[in-house]
Amino acid sequence: MAMGTDNGGTLRANREAFENIQILPRRLVNSRVLDTSVELFGQRSPTPILIAPCGHQKSFIPDGELSTARAARTRDTEMILSTVTSIPLEEVIAARGKPVWYQLYVDENWDTTLGMVKRAEQAGCPVLAITVDLPISNREANERHHRDDNPACQVCHAPGAGIIPAKPMYAGLERTFTDRSFLDWDWVDRIRDATNMKVMLKGIVTAADANLALSHGIDGIIVSNHGGRAEDSGRGTIESLPAVVNAVNGRIPVIVDSGFRRGTDIFKALALGADAVGIGRPYLWGLGSFGQEGVEIVLDILTRELEIIMKQAGTLSIEEITRDTVIT
């Protein structure tokens, strides 16, 4: 949950970049009534906050993704489920009370990739988010902490322990354990043509790739660097966001994640043109500490902080949070 790649440069940049953006407060605006709702793919949500895909959630609490889904249900928050979920998709949907979005790690075995896509589609998932930012990574900190033999950890982590299960989305499929350097636009086209779900690309951080996404008929973009766990570019997603927004020019939704911790962070992203913001580590800290209630409280804190800064900036709705409300 805590680690980045290499020496953690991108992990740090995701946070430090927010310091270069200042919010411009306005005075004497009657802001007692706010509208924090947004619309994505025809669905209205009460806030612009999404639950980003994080895998292996049984590592943090026995109920894993079920607790997260129940929190998403009580707070009416869109949830994106990871390919490496520790709970089957269908059970998560039942806990959420409606279909979730599905994040896809493409497998080099086409039948395996297609099997997961069709399973998500049959379960009713409206959106497929293909992760494209992780062809390979260098997670040195993870390697330093790795132990081949640790009896205390194996109580949970051993394959036969029954605590942290095999990846249920690969049930009946042949998983190929390789890096994803093979992934290219031909693969994206193939997946897009194989489903009726809306297809987003998660991990686009440049205008050039945003323009290519448009030319390949992609329905949305998630500006992401995998929470600093993909490449060591030293560039935060809030720095990458404006170029992607300008390239898209309102034609498809743009969501951003990686490094968001406060309501002011969310405000800054919305001001720079994001349609919504995904959170990952914050809700995992809540999940590991207090389960469902912890995730709910994290969502409540972020929503409250967003409302506070909206009032201080004199913005009565998400649509009023424009580039005129910040300075870089």
TANOR-V409190 format. One record per residue. N is the residue number from 0. RES is the residue in three letters. OMEGA is omega in degrees with one decimal (999 if undefined). D_FIRST is the distance of its C-alpha to the first C-alpha in whole Angstrom. Layout:
N/RES/OMEGA/D_FIRST + N/RES/OMEGA/D_FIRST
//
This chain:
0/MET/-169.7/0 + 1/ALA/-167.3/4 + 2/MET/171.9/6 + 3/GLY/177.7/9 + 4/THR/178.2/12 + 5/ASP/-180.0/15 + 6/ASN/175.6/16 + 7/GLY/-177.3/13 + 8/GLY/-179.8/16 + 9/THR/176.4/15 + 10/LEU/179.2/12 + 11/ARG/-177.9/14 + 12/ALA/178.9/17 + 13/ASN/178.1/15 + 14/ARG/-172.9/16 + 15/GLU/-176.4/19 + 16/ALA/178.6/21 + 17/PHE/-178.3/21 + 18/GLU/-178.6/23 + 19/ASN/-179.9/26 + 20/ILE/-179.4/26 + 21/GLN/179.3/29 + 22/ILE/-178.4/30 + 23/LEU/179.6/33 + 24/PRO/173.3/34 + 25/ARG/-175.5/38 + 26/ARG/171.7/40 + 27/LEU/173.6/42 + 28/VAL/177.4/41 + 29/ASN/-174.2/41 + 30/SER/-178.2/37 + 31/ARG/-179.3/38 + 32/VAL/-179.4/37 + 33/LEU/171.6/34 + 34/ASP/-178.5/33 + 35/THR/-174.8/29 + 36/SER/176.2/29 + 37/VAL/176.7/29 + 38/GLU/176.9/30 + 39/LEU/179.2/28 + 40/PHE/174.6/30 + 41/GLY/179.9/32 + 42/GLN/179.9/30 + 43/ARG/176.9/30 + 44/SER/-176.0/27 + 45/PRO/178.0/27 + 46/THR/177.2/25 + 47/PRO/-177.0/23 + 48/ILE/176.2/20 + 49/LEU/173.5/18 + 50/ILE/-176.5/15 + 51/ALA/-177.6/13 + 52/PRO/174.0/12 + 53/CYS/-175.1/9 + 54/GLY/170.4/10 + 55/HIS/-172.6/10 + 56/GLN/171.2/10 + 57/LYS/173.5/12 + 58/SER/-174.0/10 + 59/PHE/-178.9/9 + 60/ILE/-174.7/13 + 61/PRO/179.7/16 + 62/ASP/175.5/17 + 63/GLY/-175.6/14 + 64/GLU/178.3/15 + 65/LEU/178.1/18 + 66/SER/177.8/17 + 67/THR/-179.5/15 + 68/ALA/179.0/19 + 69/ARG/176.4/21 + 70/ALA/177.2/19 + 71/ALA/179.4/20 + 72/ARG/-177.4/23 + 73/THR/-178.9/24 + 74/ARG/178.4/23 + 75/ASP/-176.3/25 + 76/THR/176.0/21 + 77/GLU/-178.6/21 + 78/MET/174.9/18 + 79/ILE/-176.8/17 + 80/LEU/-179.3/16 + 81/SER/170.9/14 + 82/THR/-177.5/16 + 83/VAL/171.3/14 + 84/THR/175.9/14 + 85/SER/176.8/15 + 86/ILE/179.7/18 + 87/PRO/-178.4/21 + 88/LEU/-175.0/21 + 89/GLU/177.9/25 + 90/GLU/177.7/23 + 91/VAL/178.5/21 + 92/ILE/179.0/24 + 93/ALA/179.1/26 + 94/ALA/179.9/23 + 95/ARG/-179.7/23 + 96/GLY/174.4/27 + 97/LYS/-178.7/27 + 98/PRO/175.6/25 + 99/VAL/169.6/22 + 100/TRP/-176.9/21 + 101/TYR/175.4/20 + 102/GLN/-174.7/18 + 103/LEU/162.9/19 + 104/TYR/-177.7/18 + 105/VAL/175.6/22 + 106/ASP/-178.3/23 + 107/GLU/173.8/26 + 108/ASN/-175.3/28 + 109/TRP/-179.3/29 + 110/ASP/177.4/30 + 111/THR/177.3/27 + 112/THR/-178.8/26 + 113/LEU/178.8/29 + 114/GLY/178.3/28 + 115/MET/178.7/25 + 116/VAL/-178.8/26 + 117/LYS/177.4/29 + 118/ARG/178.2/27 + 119/ALA/-179.8/25 + 120/GLU/-179.9/29 + 121/GLN/178.1/31 + 122/ALA/177.0/28 + 123/GLY/-179.4/29 + 124/CYS/-177.7/26 + 125/PRO/-173.3/27 + 126/VAL/174.3/25 + 127/LEU/179.9/23 + 128/ALA/-178.3/21 + 129/ILE/177.7/21 + 130/THR/-176.1/18 + 131/VAL/-173.4/20 + 132/ASP/-172.8/17 + 133/LEU/175.1/16 + 134/PRO/177.8/19 + 135/ILE/178.7/18 + 136/SER/-177.6/15 + 137/ASN/-175.5/15 + 138/ARG/-174.7/12 + 139/GLU/-177.1/14 + 140/ALA/177.2/11 + 141/ASN/-178.9/10 + 142/GLU/179.6/14 + 143/ARG/-177.8/15 + 144/HIS/-176.9/13 + 145/HIS/175.5/14 + 146/ARG/178.6/17 + 147/ASP/-177.2/20 + 148/ASP/178.4/21 + 149/ASN/-173.7/20 + 150/PRO/-178.8/21 + 151/ALA/-179.7/19 + 152/CYS/-175.7/16 + 153/GLN/174.9/19 + 154/VAL/177.9/20 + 155/CYS/-166.4/17 + 156/HIS/178.5/16 + 157/ALA/-177.3/19 + 158/PRO/-177.5/21 + 159/GLY/-176.3/23 + 160/ALA/178.7/22 + 161/GLY/-179.4/21 + 162/ILE/178.0/18 + 163/ILE/-169.3/16 + 164/PRO/171.2/18 + 165/ALA/-177.3/19 + 166/LYS/-172.5/18 + 167/PRO/-179.8/20 + 168/MET/177.1/21 + 169/TYR/-179.1/22 + 170/ALA/179.5/25 + 171/GLY/-179.0/28 + 172/LEU/179.3/27 + 173/GLU/-178.0/27 + 174/ARG/179.2/23 + 175/THR/-177.3/24 + 176/PHE/176.9/21 + 177/THR/171.8/22 + 178/ASP/-175.6/20 + 179/ARG/179.1/21 + 180/SER/179.6/24 + 181/PHE/-171.1/26 + 182/LEU/178.7/25 + 183/ASP/-175.8/28 + 184/TRP/176.3/30 + 185/ASP/177.1/32 + 186/TRP/178.7/29 + 187/VAL/178.7/28 + 188/ASP/-177.5/32 + 189/ARG/178.9/32 + 190/ILE/179.6/29 + 191/ARG/-177.7/30 + 192/ASP/-175.3/34 + 193/ALA/-174.3/33 + 194/THR/173.1/31 + 195/ASN/177.1/33 + 196/MET/168.3/29 + 197/LYS/-176.6/28 + 198/VAL/174.8/26 + 199/MET/172.3/24 + 200/LEU/-178.6/22 + 201/LYS/178.9/19 + 202/GLY/176.8/18 + 203/ILE/-176.0/22 + 204/VAL/179.6/22 + 205/THR/176.5/26 + 206/ALA/-178.9/29 + 207/ALA/179.9/30 + 208/ASP/175.7/28 + 209/ALA/177.4/28 + 210/ASN/176.6/32 + 211/LEU/177.6/31 + 212/ALA/177.7/29 + 213/LEU/-177.9/32 + 214/SER/178.8/35 + 215/HIS/173.8/33 + 216/GLY/179.6/33 + 217/ILE/-173.8/29 + 218/ASP/-178.9/29 + 219/GLY/-177.8/26 + 220/ILE/168.9/24 + 221/ILE/176.7/20 + 222/VAL/-171.7/19 + 223/SER/168.7/16 + 224/ASN/175.7/14 + 225/HIS/179.5/11 + 226/GLY/-178.5/9 + 227/GLY/-175.7/11 + 228/ARG/-179.7/10 + 229/ALA/-177.9/13 + 230/GLU/178.0/16 + 231/ASP/-179.4/17 + 232/SER/-175.6/20 + 233/GLY/-176.8/19 + 234/ARG/179.7/20 + 235/GLY/-178.9/18 + 236/THR/178.2/18 + 237/ILE/174.9/20 + 238/GLU/-179.4/23 + 239/SER/-171.6/23 + 240/LEU/-174.7/23 + 241/PRO/-178.7/27 + 242/ALA/178.8/28 + 243/VAL/179.2/27 + 244/VAL/179.9/28 + 245/ASN/179.3/32 + 246/ALA/-178.1/32 + 247/VAL/175.7/31 + 248/ASN/174.2/34 + 249/GLY/-175.2/33 + 250/ARG/176.9/34 + 251/ILE/179.5/30 + 252/PRO/174.7/27 + 253/VAL/176.4/25 + 254/ILE/179.1/21 + 255/VAL/173.3/19 + 256/ASP/177.3/15 + 257/SER/173.0/12 + 258/GLY/-176.3/12 + 259/PHE/-175.9/14 + 260/ARG/-174.5/14 + 261/ARG/175.0/18 + 262/GLY/177.7/21 + 263/THR/175.6/23 + 264/ASP/-179.7/20 + 265/ILE/178.6/21 + 266/PHE/-178.9/24 + 267/LYS/178.8/24 + 268/ALA/178.0/23 + 269/LEU/178.8/25 + 270/ALA/179.9/28 + 271/LEU/170.8/27 + 272/GLY/177.5/28 + 273/ALA/176.1/25 + 274/ASP/179.6/26 + 275/ALA/-176.6/22 + 276/VAL/176.4/19 + 277/GLY/175.5/16 + 278/ILE/-179.6/13 + 279/GLY/-176.5/9 + 280/ARG/-178.5/7 + 281/PRO/-178.3/10 + 282/TYR/175.6/11 + 283/LEU/175.3/8 + 284/TRP/177.3/9 + 285/GLY/179.9/12 + 286/LEU/-178.0/12 + 287/GLY/-178.1/11 + 288/SER/-171.4/13 + 289/PHE/178.3/16 + 290/GLY/-178.2/16 + 291/GLN/-178.1/18 + 292/GLU/178.7/19 + 293/GLY/177.6/16 + 294/VAL/178.9/15 + 295/GLU/-177.7/19 + 296/ILE/176.6/19 + 297/VAL/178.2/16 + 298/LEU/179.0/18 + 299/ASP/-179.6/21 + 300/ILE/-178.6/20 + 301/LEU/178.3/19 + 302/THR/179.1/23 + 303/ARG/-180.0/25 + 304/GLU/177.0/24 + 305/LEU/179.1/24 + 306/GLU/-179.6/28 + 307/ILE/-177.4/29 + 308/ILE/174.5/28 + 309/MET/177.9/30 + 310/LYS/-179.7/33 + 311/GLN/179.4/33 + 312/ALA/178.3/33 + 313/GLY/179.6/36 + 314/THR/-173.1/34 + 315/LEU/178.5/35 + 316/SER/178.7/33 + 317/ILE/-179.1/30 + 318/GLU/179.9/33 + 319/GLU/177.7/34 + 320/ILE/-176.0/31 + 321/THR/179.6/32 + 322/ARG/177.9/32 + 323/ASP/-178.0/35 + 324/THR/179.2/33 + 325/VAL/174.0/31 + 326/ILE/-178.4/32 + 327/THR/999/30
//
